[in-house]
Amino acid sequence: LSFPVPGPSRLVAEVRAVNRCGTVVYRDQMVGFEQAARAPYLEPGLAFGTGFHPTTQFCLGAVEKCITGARRVLDVGTGSGILAIGAAVLSKGIEIIALETDPHPCKVARENFELNGVADRITLHEGSTEKLLTGDKPIEPFDFVLSNLTYEDNAALLPDYMLLSHRGTNFAFAGI
């Protein structure tokens, strides 16, 4: 994986493959160029998605395992954008839509998309799944749906996920 090298104040998240599962490890200092060349960078700010939490690590592992063959990916509750970035890095020719209901994490996610050179490949919408379902044009189903929210939020969104998917869609649900 190759990413632009940020300024020295940036946190570095290194994605390591462990049994084909993505694990994100943050470091508070810059790493050597050889390591930095394959590490995505994040400024999580106040947004969820630092990579420390096991649910985020689970979702990154699911991205790595299930992204092959996906043409369209939906990241619900993108937070810092870490899952959308992972999808963009691992599969160049896909469409990624990231949703976030909170304006502050939207700003953080946009910055992280730019920082990692994937902003032109991820469409970020402020809002939830209803924003996609109530649009003017019919939505094409997604091949992969990521949702690292709470159990209650994921359960409440299941009817929307069914409307946004097709037979064969891969889902990665995580949360507390």
FENUR-V199799 format. One record per backbone hydrogen bond with DSSP energy under -0.5 kcal/mol. NH is the residue of the N-H (numbers start at 1). CO is the residue of the C=O. Records with the same first field share a line. If there is no record, write none. Layout:
NH->CO / CO
//
This chain:
3->37
6->4
10->7
11->42
12->27
13->11 / 40
14->12 / 25
15->13
16->14 / 23
18->16 / 21
21->18
23->16
24->51
25->14 / 23
27->12
36->32
37->33
38->35
39->36
42->11
47->44
56->53
57->53
58->54
59->55
60->56
61->57
62->58
63->59
64->60
65->61
66->62
67->63
70->67
73->95
74->144
75->97
76->74 / 146
77->75 / 99
78->99
80->48
81->78
85->81
86->82
87->83
88->84
89->85
90->86
91->87
94->91
95->71
96->94 / 121
97->73
98->123
99->75
100->125
106->102
107->103
108->104
109->105
110->106
111->107
112->108
113->109
114->110
115->111
116->112
117->114
118->113
119->113
121->118
122->118 / 119
123->96
124->122
125->98
127->100 / 125
131->128
132->128 / 129
133->129
134->130
135->132
142->164
143->72
144->72
145->170
146->74
147->172
148->76
149->147 / 174
154->150
155->151
156->152
157->153
158->154 / 155
161->157
162->158
163->159
164->160
165->162
166->142
169->166
170->143
172->145
174->147
//
